[in-house]
Amino acid sequence: MQSTMKNRILIIFSLSILSALIPDKVNAQASVTATATAQVIAALTATETAQLNFGRFSPETQGGVILLTPDGVLTTQGTVVTGGGAHSSASFYITGEPNATFSIILPSAPAILTNTVGSQTMQVNGWQSIPASGVGVGKLTGGSITVQIGAALNVGTTTANPVGIYTGIYSITFSYN
C-alpha cells in the first residue's frame, strides 16, 4: 500500500510539474500588418505628325514598286517614274513615362490604298520603322521619342492603277514593356 501511495504521489507530482511546463494557450496562427504599393505612370500616347506619302509618280507600262525608307529615302523599281512633289515617311510622336521602354508592332498584313474616284487599288507592305519594330526597341528618353515608318507601295500598270489619288489606312501598335 505504501508503494501505491508513493506511486500516486509521484504521479501527482509529475502532473503538477508537467502542467507548469505546458503553456496555457498554444498559438496556431499569427497576424501581421503588411504594406501594398502601386504606381500610376503617364499614359502612352501616339500622335501622327507626318503621313506616309509616296509622292507623285507614273506607273508607265509595267508598274513596279516604290520603296520609301523610314528616314525618307525614296527609290523605285520597274517602270515607275517619279513625278515630283513631296514624299515623306510617316512620323509619330510618342509620349509617356520618362525612360520607359516600349514596343512597336507594325502591320502584319498589307494596307490597301483605293482610288478616290474608282475601285482600283494598290498594296502597301514591307513595313519598317526607326527604331526597328519589336519588343523593347524604343526608350522614352525624357518622356518622348519620334518613330518613323517606311514601306513599299506595289504599283500596277496604268490600266490597273489609272490617274487619281489613292488613300487607305493602317494600324501600328505602341505599348509599354
C-alpha positions as CSV (number, residue, x, y, z in Angstrom):
1,M,0.0,0.0,0.0
2,Q,2.9,2.3,0.6
3,S,4.2,1.7,-2.9
4,T,0.7,2.6,-4.2
5,M,0.7,5.7,-2.2
6,K,4.2,6.6,-3.4
7,N,3.1,5.9,-6.9
8,R,0.1,8.3,-6.5
9,I,2.3,11.0,-5.0
10,L,4.8,10.5,-7.8
11,I,2.1,10.7,-10.4
12,I,0.5,13.8,-8.9
13,F,3.9,15.5,-8.5
14,S,4.8,14.7,-12.1
15,L,1.5,16.0,-13.4
16,S,2.0,19.2,-11.5
17,I,5.4,19.7,-13.0
18,L,4.1,19.0,-16.5
19,S,1.2,21.3,-16.1
20,A,3.6,24.1,-15.1
21,L,5.7,23.5,-18.2
22,I,2.8,23.4,-20.7
23,P,1.7,26.9,-21.7
24,D,-1.9,27.9,-21.0
25,K,-2.5,28.9,-24.6
26,V,-1.0,27.5,-27.8
27,N,-0.9,29.9,-30.8
28,A,-1.8,28.2,-34.0
29,Q,-1.8,31.4,-36.1
30,A,-0.1,34.8,-36.3
31,S,-1.3,38.1,-37.7
32,V,0.8,40.7,-39.3
33,T,0.1,44.1,-40.9
34,A,1.7,44.3,-44.4
35,T,2.2,47.0,-47.0
36,A,0.9,47.1,-50.6
37,T,2.0,49.7,-53.2
38,A,1.1,50.8,-56.7
39,Q,2.5,53.4,-59.0
40,V,0.4,55.1,-61.7
41,I,2.6,56.2,-64.7
42,A,1.8,58.5,-67.6
43,A,-0.3,57.1,-70.4
44,L,1.5,56.1,-73.6
45,T,0.2,58.3,-76.4
46,A,1.0,58.4,-80.1
47,T,0.3,61.3,-82.4
48,E,0.8,61.2,-86.2
49,T,2.9,64.1,-87.1
50,A,3.6,63.2,-90.8
51,Q,1.6,60.9,-93.1
52,L,3.1,58.1,-95.2
53,N,3.2,59.8,-98.6
54,F,4.7,58.1,-101.7
55,G,4.5,61.3,-103.7
56,R,3.6,61.7,-107.3
57,F,4.5,59.1,-109.9
58,S,3.6,57.4,-113.2
59,P,3.4,53.6,-113.4
60,E,4.3,53.7,-117.1
61,T,4.0,50.4,-119.0
62,Q,4.6,47.7,-116.3
63,G,4.4,49.4,-112.9
64,G,6.7,48.3,-110.1
65,V,7.5,49.2,-106.6
66,I,8.1,52.5,-104.8
67,L,10.3,52.0,-101.7
68,L,10.2,54.6,-99.0
69,T,12.6,54.1,-96.1
70,P,11.8,55.2,-92.6
71,D,14.3,58.0,-92.9
72,G,12.5,59.3,-96.1
73,V,14.7,58.0,-98.9
74,L,12.5,57.1,-102.0
75,T,13.6,54.7,-104.7
76,T,11.7,52.9,-107.5
77,Q,11.8,49.5,-109.2
78,G,10.2,48.5,-112.5
79,T,8.9,51.2,-114.9
80,V,7.6,53.5,-112.2
81,V,8.8,57.1,-112.7
82,T,8.6,59.7,-110.0
83,G,6.8,62.9,-111.0
84,G,8.0,65.5,-108.5
85,G,6.0,66.6,-105.5
86,A,6.6,65.9,-101.9
87,H,7.0,62.4,-100.4
88,S,7.6,61.5,-96.7
89,S,7.9,58.6,-94.3
90,A,5.2,58.5,-91.6
91,S,6.2,60.1,-88.3
92,F,4.7,59.5,-84.9
93,Y,5.4,61.5,-81.7
94,I,5.3,59.1,-78.7
95,T,5.0,60.3,-75.1
96,G,4.8,58.6,-71.8
97,E,6.7,57.7,-68.6
98,P,10.3,59.1,-68.8
99,N,12.9,56.5,-69.6
100,A,10.3,53.7,-70.0
101,T,10.8,51.2,-72.8
102,F,8.1,50.4,-75.4
103,S,7.4,48.0,-78.3
104,I,6.4,48.7,-81.8
105,I,4.2,46.3,-83.7
106,L,3.9,47.1,-87.4
107,P,1.1,45.9,-89.6
108,S,1.2,42.2,-90.3
109,A,-0.9,42.5,-93.5
110,P,-0.7,44.9,-96.4
111,A,-2.6,48.2,-96.3
112,I,-4.9,48.8,-99.3
113,L,-4.9,52.2,-101.0
114,T,-8.1,52.7,-103.1
115,N,-8.6,55.3,-105.9
116,T,-10.8,58.0,-104.5
117,V,-12.9,58.1,-107.8
118,G,-12.8,54.4,-108.7
119,S,-12.3,51.0,-107.2
120,Q,-8.7,50.4,-108.3
121,T,-6.3,49.5,-105.5
122,M,-2.6,49.3,-104.6
123,Q,-1.0,47.5,-101.7
124,V,1.4,48.8,-99.1
125,N,3.7,46.3,-97.4
126,G,7.3,45.8,-96.3
127,W,6.8,47.9,-93.2
128,Q,9.9,49.3,-91.5
129,S,10.5,51.6,-88.6
130,I,13.1,53.7,-86.8
131,P,13.7,52.5,-84.1
132,A,13.2,49.0,-85.5
133,S,10.0,47.2,-84.7
134,G,9.8,44.6,-81.9
135,V,9.7,44.3,-78.1
136,G,11.6,46.8,-76.1
137,V,13.0,48.7,-79.0
138,G,12.2,52.2,-78.0
139,K,13.0,54.2,-74.9
140,L,11.1,57.4,-73.9
141,T,14.2,59.3,-73.0
142,G,12.9,62.4,-71.3
143,G,9.4,61.1,-71.8
144,S,9.1,61.3,-75.6
145,I,10.5,59.9,-78.9
146,T,9.7,60.2,-82.6
147,V,9.1,57.0,-84.5
148,Q,9.4,57.0,-88.3
149,I,7.7,54.4,-90.6
150,G,8.5,53.5,-94.2
151,A,7.1,50.9,-96.5
152,A,6.8,49.6,-100.1
153,L,4.0,50.6,-102.5
154,N,3.2,48.0,-105.1
155,V,2.1,49.8,-108.3
156,G,0.3,48.1,-111.2
157,T,0.2,49.3,-114.9
158,T,-1.6,52.4,-116.0
159,T,-4.7,50.3,-116.7
160,A,-4.7,48.7,-113.2
161,N,-3.8,52.0,-111.5
162,P,-5.2,54.9,-113.5
163,V,-4.7,58.6,-112.7
164,G,-6.1,59.6,-109.3
165,I,-5.4,59.9,-105.6
166,Y,-5.2,56.6,-103.7
167,T,-5.8,56.6,-99.9
168,G,-6.1,53.9,-97.2
169,I,-5.4,53.3,-93.5
170,Y,-3.1,51.1,-91.5
171,S,-2.6,50.4,-87.8
172,I,0.6,50.5,-85.7
173,T,0.6,49.5,-82.1
174,F,2.9,51.1,-79.5
175,S,2.9,49.6,-76.0
176,Y,4.8,49.7,-72.8
177,N,7.0,46.7,-72.0
